[in-house]
Amino acid sequence: MNNQLRWNITIRVWLAAIIVGFTINTPSMPSIWYTITSAILATIFIWGGVVFEAIFKKMGASARPTPQQTQSPINDKAYKLAVLLEMMDEDEREEFKHQLKNDLMSSGDSESLSIESLITEKRKRG
């Protein structure tokens, strides 16, 4: 439920509570206090999830799964590779790049791997 929908529902609950509270109001038993109490409880139920989520975020916990928990195996591998590359120094990265290039060129797919396709792929990423 988004916040706009919560606002719409909250406003309707309060309007209904006020109208019913003044309509059914009798001198011997004022009902406005019951309807206002009901509106307050309804508002707490409507907005409670938002409040609790903010509290959990401040405490460090989350009601929703984090992106790392919902990542696919491919994204997980890409993340690990990025961390590995960050941990490497410049010489290690150059060695890794040359080894990867040699592995690609020596594989059976070398006919489909052309300079033009590598340049096109590089331009897409950059």
C-alpha positions in Angstrom: 0.0 0.0 0.0 1.5 3.3 -1.0 1.3 6.5 1.1 -1.3 8.2 -1.2 -3.7 5.4 -0.6 -3.0 5.5 3.1 -3.8 9.2 3.1 -7.1 8.7 1.2 -8.2 5.9 3.6 -7.2 7.9 6.7 -9.2 11.0 5.5 -12.3 8.9 4.8 -12.1 7.2 8.2 -11.8 10.5 10.0 -14.6 12.1 8.0 -16.9 9.1 8.6 -16.0 9.1 12.4 -16.8 12.8 12.7 -20.1 12.6 10.7 -21.2 9.5 12.7 -20.1 11.0 16.0 -22.2 14.1 15.5 -25.1 12.4 13.9 -25.6 9.7 16.6 -24.8 12.1 19.4 -27.4 12.2 22.2 -27.4 14.3 25.3 -27.3 11.3 27.6 -24.5 9.5 25.7 -22.1 11.5 23.5 -20.8 9.1 20.9 -18.2 11.5 19.4 -15.6 10.1 21.8 -16.2 6.6 20.7 -15.9 7.4 17.1 -12.8 9.5 17.6 -11.2 6.6 19.5 -12.2 4.3 16.7 -10.6 6.7 14.1 -7.4 6.9 16.1 -7.2 3.1 16.3 -7.9 2.8 12.5 -5.2 5.4 11.8 -2.7 3.4 13.9 -3.5 0.2 12.0 -3.3 2.0 8.6 0.0 3.8 9.3 1.5 1.2 11.7 3.5 -0.6 9.1 5.2 2.7 8.0 6.1 3.6 11.6 7.4 0.2 12.5 9.5 0.0 9.3 11.1 3.3 10.1 11.9 2.0 13.6 13.3 -1.2 12.3 15.5 0.7 9.9 16.9 2.8 12.7 17.6 -0.3 14.7 19.4 -1.9 11.7 16.9 -4.5 10.9 14.6 -4.5 7.9 11.1 -5.9 7.3 11.8 -6.2 3.6 14.5 -8.4 2.2 17.7 -6.6 1.3 18.8 -6.6 -2.4 21.6 -9.1 -1.5 19.1 -11.6 -0.4 17.1 -11.4 -3.6 20.0 -11.3 -6.1 20.2 -13.8 -8.8 23.3 -16.1 -9.0 24.6 -14.1 -12.0 24.4 -10.8 -10.1 26.1 -12.4 -7.2 29.0 -13.6 -9.4 29.3 -10.1 -11.0 29.4 -8.6 -7.5 32.1 -11.0 -6.3 34.1 -10.4 -9.5 33.9 -6.6 -9.0 35.1 -7.0 -5.4 38.0 -9.2 -6.6 39.0 -6.7 -9.2 38.9 -3.9 -6.6 41.2 -6.0 -4.3 43.8 -6.5 -7.1 46.6 -4.0 -7.7 47.3 -2.7 -11.2 49.8 -5.4 -12.1 47.5 -8.2 -11.1 44.6 -6.6 -13.1 46.8 -6.4 -16.2 47.9 -10.1 -15.8 44.2 -11.1 -15.3 43.2 -9.1 -18.4 45.8 -10.8 -20.5 45.0 -14.2 -19.2 41.3 -13.7 -19.9 42.1 -12.4 -23.4 44.2 -15.5 -24.1 41.5 -17.8 -22.7 38.9 -16.2 -25.0 41.1 -16.3 -28.1 42.1 -20.0 -27.5 38.5 -21.2 -26.9 36.5 -22.8 -29.7 34.4 -19.7 -30.1 37.3 -17.6 -31.5 35.7 -17.4 -34.9 32.6 -15.7 -33.5 34.8 -13.4 -31.3 36.0 -10.6 -33.5 37.6 -7.2 -32.9 34.5 -5.5 -34.1 32.3 -7.3 -31.6 34.7 -6.6 -28.8 34.7 -2.9 -29.7 30.9 -2.8 -29.9 30.6 -4.5 -26.5 33.1 -2.0 -25.0 31.2 1.0 -26.4 27.9 -0.4 -25.0 29.4 -0.6 -21.5 31.2 2.7 -21.6 
